[in-house]
Amino acid sequence: MIPRARRFAPRAGRHRPLALVFGALLALTAGTASAERVRVALLPVLVHSSESREYLQQGLSDMLVARLGRDPRLAVLEVDETAAATTDVEAARAAARRAGGTWVVFGSFTRFGEGASLDLQLARTEGEGEPQQIFAQAATLGALIPMLDGVSERITARVLGTDAGEAPAAAGAAPVGGGGELAELRRRVEALERAVDQLGAARMPEEPKAAPAVQPNSPRPERE
């Protein structure tokens, strides 16, 4: 008589309690990690340009979201409503609170000739403190794009409190003053001067060369 092979069929629900516990732990861990991340709302920038406004607005938002999202300590909340673009801090705070952000990034982008400038502001959504300025300017739009890495790093450092030059303003506190604001103003002025010099040099016509002056004591040719 050939013995029958025994089938070891798993009992229904045998491992179900363990799976439920494991799943609950994963959800709790994910929820805790998400709660610990700083929520930064990014509003669309106001675009001052005669061409491709929507393209520039969306492109700048995408590039800033991608760069800010590199830091796992930040949760970037992109507000893609065009009507949310503003330079008014109270309107920006209200839009960011609706999105669930504790910080808000907003501002404007300007094209002047071939040059371009990005003037962003960073503020907490609660409190009445003045926003912090983050500015970048270049002679061309192509030269401005690589500067977005530095802009994003400065935003991240100020939000997380790791900026060696300027600590982030607390809710309801006055903006950072003294050397930080003076250095920021100096960078903006120097960048503007360089851009103006470059535009002026590109448009200035070349001056005609002057004829060589006749020396008063040079010998005159003899007559035959």
Solvent accessible surface area in square Angstrom, and as a share of the most:
residue,aa,sasa,rsa
1,M,231,1.03
2,I,155,0.79
3,P,113,0.71
4,R,222,0.81
5,A,96,0.74
6,R,194,0.71
7,R,227,0.83
8,F,172,0.72
9,A,81,0.63
10,P,106,0.67
11,R,189,0.69
12,A,110,0.85
13,G,47,0.45
14,R,160,0.58
15,H,117,0.52
16,R,162,0.59
17,P,82,0.52
18,L,125,0.62
19,A,63,0.49
20,L,113,0.56
21,V,86,0.50
22,F,122,0.51
23,G,36,0.35
24,A,62,0.48
25,L,101,0.50
26,L,102,0.51
27,A,68,0.53
28,L,121,0.60
29,T,90,0.53
30,A,63,0.48
31,G,40,0.38
32,T,65,0.38
33,A,52,0.40
34,S,62,0.40
35,A,74,0.57
36,E,129,0.58
37,R,94,0.34
38,V,38,0.22
39,R,94,0.34
40,V,0,0.00
41,A,0,0.00
42,L,2,0.01
43,L,1,0.00
44,P,6,0.04
45,V,2,0.01
46,L,62,0.31
47,V,17,0.10
48,H,96,0.43
49,S,11,0.07
50,S,116,0.75
51,E,100,0.45
52,S,67,0.43
53,R,143,0.52
54,E,144,0.65
55,Y,166,0.63
56,L,17,0.08
57,Q,24,0.11
58,Q,88,0.39
59,G,22,0.21
60,L,5,0.03
61,S,8,0.05
62,D,69,0.36
63,M,49,0.22
64,L,1,0.00
65,V,38,0.22
66,A,61,0.47
67,R,43,0.16
68,L,1,0.00
69,G,45,0.43
70,R,162,0.59
71,D,24,0.12
72,P,105,0.66
73,R,127,0.46
74,L,1,0.01
75,A,17,0.13
76,V,32,0.18
77,L,49,0.25
78,E,69,0.31
79,V,21,0.12
80,D,108,0.56
81,E,109,0.49
82,T,93,0.54
83,A,102,0.79
84,A,13,0.10
85,A,14,0.11
86,T,22,0.13
87,T,67,0.39
88,D,76,0.39
89,V,33,0.19
90,E,94,0.42
91,A,47,0.37
92,A,0,0.00
93,R,7,0.03
94,A,32,0.25
95,A,8,0.06
96,A,0,0.00
97,R,108,0.39
98,R,186,0.68
99,A,43,0.33
100,G,33,0.32
101,G,5,0.05
102,T,52,0.30
103,W,7,0.03
104,V,0,0.00
105,V,1,0.00
106,F,0,0.00
107,G,0,0.00
108,S,16,0.11
109,F,0,0.00
110,T,45,0.26
111,R,58,0.21
112,F,59,0.25
113,G,52,0.50
114,E,110,0.49
115,G,1,0.01
116,A,0,0.00
117,S,13,0.09
118,L,1,0.01
119,D,37,0.19
120,L,1,0.00
121,Q,28,0.12
122,L,0,0.00
123,A,6,0.04
124,R,79,0.29
125,T,3,0.02
126,E,104,0.47
127,G,36,0.35
128,E,153,0.69
129,G,11,0.11
130,E,105,0.47
131,P,14,0.09
132,Q,12,0.05
133,Q,69,0.31
134,I,1,0.01
135,F,28,0.12
136,A,9,0.07
137,Q,19,0.08
138,A,9,0.07
139,A,34,0.26
140,T,62,0.36
141,L,45,0.22
142,G,51,0.49
143,A,46,0.36
144,L,1,0.00
145,I,62,0.32
146,P,85,0.54
147,M,79,0.35
148,L,1,0.00
149,D,51,0.27
150,G,32,0.31
151,V,5,0.03
152,S,5,0.03
153,E,117,0.52
154,R,62,0.23
155,I,0,0.00
156,T,18,0.10
157,A,20,0.16
158,R,7,0.02
159,V,11,0.06
160,L,43,0.22
161,G,43,0.41
162,T,85,0.50
163,D,34,0.18
164,A,113,0.88
165,G,65,0.63
166,E,21,0.09
167,A,67,0.52
168,P,29,0.18
169,A,15,0.12
170,A,61,0.48
171,A,59,0.45
172,G,52,0.50
173,A,38,0.30
174,A,82,0.63
175,P,46,0.29
176,V,44,0.25
177,G,42,0.40
178,G,60,0.58
179,G,55,0.53
180,G,18,0.18
181,E,89,0.40
182,L,98,0.49
183,A,31,0.24
184,E,14,0.06
185,L,104,0.52
186,R,121,0.44
187,R,113,0.41
188,R,72,0.26
189,V,67,0.39
190,E,77,0.34
191,A,14,0.11
192,L,90,0.45
193,E,98,0.44
194,R,137,0.50
195,A,4,0.03
196,V,86,0.49
197,D,93,0.48
198,Q,94,0.42
199,L,41,0.20
200,G,33,0.32
201,A,75,0.58
202,A,86,0.67
203,R,178,0.65
204,M,134,0.60
205,P,110,0.69
206,E,155,0.69
207,E,139,0.62
208,P,128,0.81
209,K,190,0.81
210,A,99,0.76
211,A,89,0.69
212,P,124,0.78
213,A,88,0.68
214,V,132,0.76
215,Q,119,0.53
216,P,123,0.77
217,N,143,0.73
218,S,52,0.34
219,P,127,0.80
220,R,217,0.79
221,P,127,0.80
222,E,166,0.74
223,R,237,0.87
224,E,222,0.99
